[in-house]
């Protein structure tokens, strides 16, 4: 953006500072030269010089010489003027080509909009960002790139803007959102640059997709939060479990000895409610324990397929009772990963239990493993269900601790799952685009295959060091 | 003769609760509120089963477990803890017949006691 402004300034100064086509000195010089010729060829002089009697011939010769000299001077001036025009044209072409190159090659999406809000020009990056072709965008209102619910507001802002246009960032302090052709929304940052052209005022909007930056910020906030929660939970859980245990067992004893005490029915119900809720606190407390679970240092070579086989084995019978069919599509030639099989199985079971709860009337779960497409050295494990899907509004909160949509849920399952996957240097994402069902995709880095198992485990066993570098640093585990 | 079960925990309410459960099962229940008194009672009473917590202000449940292995190898041990981690579970597996993370239900402890008493007695050290 700054580059383009520089270019514009440079082009302007080119015109301001350029020498005029024909300088005053040149005109004065030419005038003096022709004047001298006049003097030199004046009647008296030429008569004395050539032929005192041949006045006519002298007049003719003088006339011819003057015509030729004047013609030559005019030709010279025209030639110089043309050369000047050509130079200016070349420079203009070059600078406009540079501007075009910059427009097309800039990493930001650029959309030029006229005072009526119509798109007049877009660069390839804008096509890629919004998913529309140039032809689809040019001529349309810029509001096509803005989610429906924000359009009216944007039109008002735009009209205001063109009353007193100036270059500035757009929507300071607001969360700006763009709309893609496929209907998805992207967080963006926009800066507005005013262009004065012969067609009138244009505003050049530089649009940056900030979803990645926001994701990193969110990640940082999450890990900070989990550190705090982890420390807190560790202290609380121990103190909590004893009293919960005592409440639970005393109420159980009361219920067991009910007949002996001849207590009224209402009281029994009260005790049952106390017991049920003590159990609930117990579950939350167990969830908190998962939170303070130390990352396992004993990462070893494990096969994702074994984890799936073991996990499915555990739940298949129970799920069949709930009319849930589990299908697997496992890539049997899959390379191993370095990991903690117990923790990974916990993640899988978590996803399976969630899937079951999303399908109270039964359904199908499909588990697949394989090499990640487009990411050499990475493996995927996916779990899809045919359940009730996820409300779009809850998607961003899914991995937040204590967020739950289930009555009696602890809101810790997915949070812990993600923590485990992150400890393995991987990522977990949910795809819930269709109204029916969701797909969870876990990506994990493949173990270095040239390592012998012993050598491969060495770094993982070094005390105080996580077996996996962070997700970003995991390239070192990949084979190029 | 009824089986003798020793429960070791520093929480009075906990001891009283589980004493009632054990008595209801028809076993003799002994209690100890700290590690030192637990070690003494193990040597003196040679219980069939010791149910011990792990965390105490002084000493810990693993000491109780090791003492049982050394002084009363015929006694089985169940470890209960409010601070459950896989590492602790693994450590418990080296000398205990069962491991129960708190909080647990009366039914869970009852089942665990019955299973423990039915398990073959540990070989003499």
HADDOCK unambig.tbl for C-alpha pairs under 7 A between the chains (distance, minus, plus):
assign (segid A and resid 238 and name CA) (segid B and resid 82 and name CA) 5.14 0.50 0.50
assign (segid A and resid 238 and name CA) (segid B and resid 83 and name CA) 5.41 0.50 0.50
assign (segid A and resid 241 and name CA) (segid B and resid 82 and name CA) 5.33 0.50 0.50
assign (segid A and resid 241 and name CA) (segid B and resid 102 and name CA) 5.70 0.50 0.50
assign (segid A and resid 241 and name CA) (segid B and resid 103 and name CA) 5.40 0.50 0.50
assign (segid A and resid 242 and name CA) (segid B and resid 82 and name CA) 6.42 0.50 0.50
assign (segid A and resid 242 and name CA) (segid B and resid 102 and name CA) 6.74 0.50 0.50
assign (segid A and resid 242 and name CA) (segid B and resid 103 and name CA) 6.61 0.50 0.50
assign (segid A and resid 244 and name CA) (segid B and resid 103 and name CA) 6.19 0.50 0.50
assign (segid A and resid 245 and name CA) (segid B and resid 102 and name CA) 6.22 0.50 0.50
assign (segid A and resid 245 and name CA) (segid B and resid 103 and name CA) 4.18 0.50 0.50
assign (segid A and resid 245 and name CA) (segid B and resid 104 and name CA) 6.07 0.50 0.50
assign (segid A and resid 246 and name CA) (segid B and resid 13 and name CA) 6.88 0.50 0.50
assign (segid A and resid 246 and name CA) (segid B and resid 14 and name CA) 5.85 0.50 0.50
assign (segid A and resid 248 and name CA) (segid B and resid 105 and name CA) 6.59 0.50 0.50
assign (segid A and resid 249 and name CA) (segid B and resid 105 and name CA) 5.86 0.50 0.50
assign (segid A and resid 249 and name CA) (segid B and resid 106 and name CA) 5.49 0.50 0.50
assign (segid A and resid 250 and name CA) (segid B and resid 17 and name CA) 6.42 0.50 0.50
assign (segid A and resid 252 and name CA) (segid B and resid 106 and name CA) 6.55 0.50 0.50
assign (segid A and resid 282 and name CA) (segid B and resid 103 and name CA) 6.19 0.50 0.50
assign (segid A and resid 293 and name CA) (segid B and resid 85 and name CA) 6.38 0.50 0.50
